[in-house]
């Protein structure tokens, strides 16, 4: 994941990489981030960070991600249904 991400942005010491959310939110529910959406993250005692989503151009791994992602999404949806 770090190699994949480093093709898109320059990673610096101290950068935080968010890798997802628990089942029941986001993509499992059919909700996707769109260009311009604002993400707000707060860590108690540390502060709040706001990031605006920006669509990027395709990169070397762009054709690989959807296939891998669709498998993970199918598993997450199955788990979400099993919990209901």
Buried (B, 14 or more C-beta within 10 A) or exposed (E): EEEEEEEEEEEEEEEEEEEEEEBEEBBBEEEEEEEEEEEEEEEEEEEEEEEEEEEEEEEEEEEEEEEEEEEEEEEBBEEBEEEE
